[in-house]
């Protein structure tokens, strides 16, 4: 595949029987198709064919001078590598291609090479696992926060720079590592959940409530503990004090509301007329309480929908997180099985 740069030897060897031996050193640059499915724990089988494709086997016949075992032992003694490959075995076989006018004869050497994976495990696989683990724990951050999206984007950028630095370690014919694709998928999941929790729709669709709150929430072990905001009015025996309690989910709480009765002019009238101002005051108080109740319900009507969207986002975030963990676990198991067998 390359220009012959071997030195010229103008000498031949002649023995007493008339045999002429021409030993010419030859530097051969060849190629080998690599299968990197199990990279960096791959074993490559490269073949080298020596023969003449101009002359038939009747004119030139290839003969194996040494046995394959002898060639393997000598090759291990003179083999010089950069520490990446290990020579496992060399086998030789003679092949004859038959044609109409004759045939071609050649010798095929199968060279079995094994890659040393320590360099790739330490410098490539372990850092990739660390970055992927950090991306996995980033799901603990609140999805509605901007810090989570910014953190994931920074992680993707850092891993891209890491791959550029480690580009020389990757095989030339290899495909891109899928870790970046998984990180981009987790970033898109964060953007999706953030969009749901900040939804401007004041009403949650019925099919979303049924699908997420009734089916997905029990699967991810989440229950909606939010109570409907109610206003409870307790009238204590003391008519001069009124205790109003607001639901636990309300943003504020009114503990005590003291209402002082208006001074009532007492005259010397019958007992029935003396109670009429009190009843009138109670009616006014009831109207005031109804107005307060309507205002409080109107105030909490919109935040209730926002709380529903927030809870829906939490359920979907945990559901997609479990899918992400399951995908990573299955991928890890598949890679370990592939490397082992």
N, C-alpha and C positions, 0 to 999 in steps of 0.2 A: 504493500500500500504506500510505500515511501521510496524515495530514491535510494539505490544501493550505494552505501557509503563504506562498504568493506574494503580493506586494502587489497591491492593487486599482488598476486603471488605468481611470478613467472616460472616457478620451479615445479617439476613433477618427480615422482619416485618410481624407479624401475627396479624390479627384482630379477633374480636369475632365471625365473620361469617366463619372463617376458611380460609380466603384468605391469601396467602403467597406472599409477595412482596419482590423482590430482586432488589434493586437499585444499579446497578453497573456503576460507571463512566467509560466512554470509550473515549479515544482520537483517533480520526480517521484522518488519513492523506490521502486525496483524491486528485485527479487531475481533471482539467477542461480544455477542449479544447477551446483555445482562438481564436476568429476571430478578427484580427488586421487590417482589411481593412480600418477602420476609425480611427486608432491610431493617436493621443492620445484622440480622442473624441469617443471612443468605449464604448459600453454597452455589458456586457457579461452575458449570461444565463447559469448557471451551475446547473446540476441536481445531486441529491444524492438519491440513491435507497436503501431502507432498507427492507430486507425480507430474507427468508430462501429458499435456492435452494437445500436443502437436503430433507426436509419434505414437504409433500403436505399441501394444505390449510386446509384439514380436521384435521391435527395434530397441525399446528401452523398457526394462523391467526393474521395478523398485524392490530392493532387498533390505530387510531390517538387520542392521549389523549387530546390534546389541539387544538383549532382552529388555522388556518393559521394566522389570525390577531393577536392572542395572542402570537404565536411564533415569529411573526415579531417584536412586541413591546418589548418582552423580549430580543430578539437578538440585537436590537439596543441599549439596556441598557448595555449589557455585551460585545458587540463587541469591540474588540481591533484591530486596524490596524495601519499601519505606515503612514497613511494620504494619501495613494494612491487611495484607493477604497472607495466607498460610497454604502451602502446597500439601494437599492431602494424598493425591494418587495420580499416576500416569498410566494409561493403558494404550496399547497399539493394536491395530488390526489392518489387514491387507484387504483391499477392495478391488474388484475387477468389473469394469463397466463394459458390457458386451454390445457391439454394434454389428451392422451387416458386413462391413469391410474388415472388421477386427475388433479390438477392444483396448481400453485404457486401463492401466494398472497404477494404483497409488497406495500410499500408506497413510492412515488416519491416526493421529495421536489425540486422545481425549485427556485433557488436563483438568483435574478437579481442584478448585480453589475455594478456600473458606475465608470469609471476611472476619477480622478480629473486631468484635463489637464493643470493646471496653471504651474506646475513644468516643464512639457515638452515644453510648449510654450515659457517660459522665457529662459530655458537653452539649448534647442535644435532647435526649429523651428525658432526663431528670429535670432540667430547667423547664421544658415544655409541660411536664406534669405539675411542677410547682405553679406555673402561671395558670394552668387550667384549674388547679385547686383554688387559687385566689379568686378566679372568676366564679367558681362555684359558691364560695363563701360570700361573694358580693351580693347574693340574693338576700342576705340578712339585713342589708340596708333598706330603709323604707323606699318603696318604689315611687312614691309621689315626690321624693326629694330629687333635686337636680344633681346632687352629689353622686348618686348611683349611676346615672347615665354618663356623667363626666368620668367617673372612675373606670367604667367599662371601656370608654373610648380611649382613655389613657393606657389601659391594659392592652388593647388591640394595637395601639401605636408602638408600645414597648416591645410587643412580641414581633411586630413587623421589622423593627430595627434589629432585634435579636436574630431573625432569620437572614437578614442581609449580612450580618457579621458572620454567621455560620454557613454562608452559602457555599463555601469551598468544601465543607464536609458532606453536603448533600450530593447524591448521585446526579450525574448530568442528565440522564434519561429518566429521572424520577419525577413523579408528580408532586404538586404542592401538598404540604401537610394539611390535614383537615382541621387542625386546631383553630386556625383563624376563622374558618367557616362556623364553627361552633360558638366562638366568641361573638361573632357578628349576629348569630341567631339569638343569643342571650341579650344582646343590646337591643335588638328589634322587639324582643319580649318586654323589656323594660319600657320602651317607648309606647308600646301598646297598652300596658297596664297604666302608665301615667295618663294617657289619653282617656282611658275609661274613668279613672278616679277624678279627673277634672272635666268630666262631661258637662256640657251646658244644657243638656236635655233635662227639664225638671221632672219628667215622668220616666220611670223605668218600665220598659215594655214587659208585657205579661210573660212572653215566652222566655225572656231573659231571667225573670224571677223564678220560673219553673225549672229551667235548665240549670241555672247556677245555684240558686238557694235551696232547691229541693233535691237535686241529684248530685251536683258536684261538691257542695258543701259537706255532706256526710262522708263522701269518699276521701276528702282531704282532712277529715276530722275537725271541721270548723262548724260552729253553731252561732247563729245570730242572736246574741244576748241583749240586743238593744230592745228596749221597751218603748211602747208608744207613749209619747209625751202627753201626760194628762195633768190637769189641774185639780187638786183635791182640796176642798174647803171643809175644815173641821171647826164646828162651832162649839166652843167649850161652855161649860155652865156659866162662867162669868160673862155677862153680856157686854162688859166693857173691853173685852180682848178677843181678837179673832186670829187664829193661827191658819196660815195658808202655806201648804207644802206643794212644791213643784216636783215633777218626776225626776228620777236620778239622772236621766240623760240630758236634762235641760242645762244650758250654759250658765244659768244663774239660779239661785235658790232664795226664796223669800221665806224667812224663818218666822218672823212675828210681824204682824200688822195690827197695830193697836188703833182702834177706832173709839174715840171718845164720843159719847152720846151728847147730842145737843141739849142744852138746858130747856127743860119743858116747864112752862108756866103752870103751876098747880093752883087751881081755884077750888072753891067749895062747890063742886058739881057732883052729880051722882057717880057711882063707881064705873059705870059703863063709859061715860064720857072721858074719864081719866085714862082709860086704856086706848082710846082712839089715836092720840099722838104717837104712842109706842108702836102701834100697828103700822101707822103711816111711815114711821122711821124704819121699820123692818122691811117694808116694801121698797123704799128707796135703796136700802142696803142690798136687797136682793137684786135690784136692777143694776147697781154698781158692780156686784159680783159677776153678773152675766156679761157685762161689758168687758170686765177684766178677763173672763174666761175666753171670750171671742178673740180678744187681742192676743192673748197668749197662744191660742191655737193657730191663729193666722201667722204669728211670729215663727212658730216651730214647724209650720207646714212645709216650707221650702227646705230648711236644713234636714228634714227627715229624708227627702229624696237624695240629698247629697250624701247622707250617711249610708243609704242603700247602695249608691254607686261606689262609695268607698269600700263597703264590705264585699261587693261583687268583685272589685279589683283585687282585694286581698285573697278571695277564693281562687280567682283565675291565676293569680301570681303563684300561689302555692301549688296549684294543679300543674302549671307549666314547669315549675321548679322540679316537681316529682318526675315529670316526663324527661326533663333534662338530665336528672340524676340517673334515671333508668337507661337513657341512651348512652351516657358515659360509661355506666357499668357494663352494659352489653358490649360496647365497643372494646372496653378493656379486656373482657373475658375472651372475645373473639381474637384479639391480638395475641393474648397469652397462649391460647390454643393453637393459633397459627404458628407462633414461634416455637412452640414445644413440639408439635408434630410435623 
